[in-house]
Amino acid sequence: MALYELGLVLTPDLEDEAREAFIGELKQLLATQGATIVKEDVWGKRTLAYPIRHKREGYYLFWQFEAPGTAVAPLEYKLRLSDEVLRYLTLNLDRELRRARKLSAARAAQQAAKAAEQGTEAVPAPAAGEVGASPTEEA
């Protein structure tokens, strides 16, 4: 099963009971799809960076969950149709981590190549007969 992260912004107009009921529905939907929530991070009510549907605040919630790939589509369908949801984003963290590792490996290789290139320019090749003498010893 892959690891996913869901970022969810709910409308701030919901009463606590209605919000908890909606969150419970989402958890139930994930459970029926065979998903398990690994980490839950509730930020609560925060100011939005820009108004969404004439709302200046939103209720932020983040989940990390392990689920088969088939669990994401029904979840996103429910989120897309719900009036309680202002915004949501689902990320496949396995894919994102793989992409981040590939990017960091490419950057490391690029930096190594650049350092090797600068190293050959910074340290001139020793002339014949000067083998073993470093540039600092000559000064």
Solvent accessible surface area in square Angstrom, and as a share of the most:
residue,aa,sasa,rsa
1,M,148,0.66
2,A,24,0.18
3,L,44,0.22
4,Y,19,0.07
5,E,46,0.21
6,L,1,0.01
7,G,15,0.14
8,L,1,0.00
9,V,17,0.10
10,L,0,0.00
11,T,13,0.07
12,P,21,0.13
13,D,97,0.50
14,L,33,0.16
15,E,129,0.58
16,D,94,0.48
17,E,150,0.67
18,A,45,0.35
19,R,19,0.07
20,E,101,0.45
21,A,60,0.46
22,F,11,0.05
23,I,9,0.05
24,G,34,0.33
25,E,86,0.39
26,L,0,0.00
27,K,73,0.31
28,Q,112,0.50
29,L,39,0.19
30,L,2,0.01
31,A,60,0.47
32,T,93,0.54
33,Q,58,0.26
34,G,40,0.38
35,A,9,0.07
36,T,77,0.45
37,I,58,0.29
38,V,88,0.50
39,K,112,0.47
40,E,80,0.36
41,D,59,0.30
42,V,74,0.42
43,W,117,0.41
44,G,14,0.13
45,K,108,0.46
46,R,118,0.43
47,T,104,0.60
48,L,17,0.08
49,A,104,0.80
50,Y,122,0.47
51,P,66,0.42
52,I,13,0.06
53,R,128,0.47
54,H,187,0.83
55,K,54,0.23
56,R,167,0.61
57,E,72,0.32
58,G,0,0.00
59,Y,27,0.10
60,Y,38,0.15
61,L,2,0.01
62,F,51,0.21
63,W,2,0.01
64,Q,43,0.19
65,F,0,0.00
66,E,69,0.31
67,A,0,0.00
68,P,44,0.28
69,G,55,0.53
70,T,104,0.60
71,A,0,0.00
72,V,22,0.13
73,A,69,0.54
74,P,43,0.27
75,L,0,0.00
76,E,45,0.20
77,Y,125,0.47
78,K,61,0.26
79,L,2,0.01
80,R,147,0.54
81,L,112,0.56
82,S,18,0.11
83,D,118,0.61
84,E,51,0.23
85,V,6,0.03
86,L,7,0.04
87,R,117,0.43
88,Y,61,0.23
89,L,109,0.54
90,T,23,0.13
91,L,61,0.30
92,N,27,0.14
93,L,27,0.14
94,D,51,0.27
95,R,128,0.47
96,E,56,0.25
97,L,88,0.44
98,R,148,0.54
99,R,134,0.49
100,A,54,0.42
101,R,154,0.56
102,K,155,0.66
103,L,89,0.44
104,S,63,0.41
105,A,62,0.48
106,A,59,0.45
107,R,137,0.50
108,A,59,0.46
109,A,63,0.49
110,Q,128,0.57
111,Q,125,0.56
112,A,62,0.48
113,A,63,0.49
114,K,121,0.51
115,A,60,0.47
116,A,63,0.49
117,E,110,0.49
118,Q,99,0.44
119,G,33,0.32
120,T,103,0.60
121,E,130,0.59
122,A,77,0.60
123,V,84,0.49
124,P,90,0.57
125,A,94,0.73
126,P,84,0.53
127,A,59,0.46
128,A,108,0.83
129,G,79,0.76
130,E,78,0.35
131,V,129,0.74
132,G,75,0.72
133,A,44,0.34
134,S,42,0.27
135,P,69,0.43
136,T,115,0.67
137,E,128,0.58
138,E,109,0.49
139,A,124,0.96
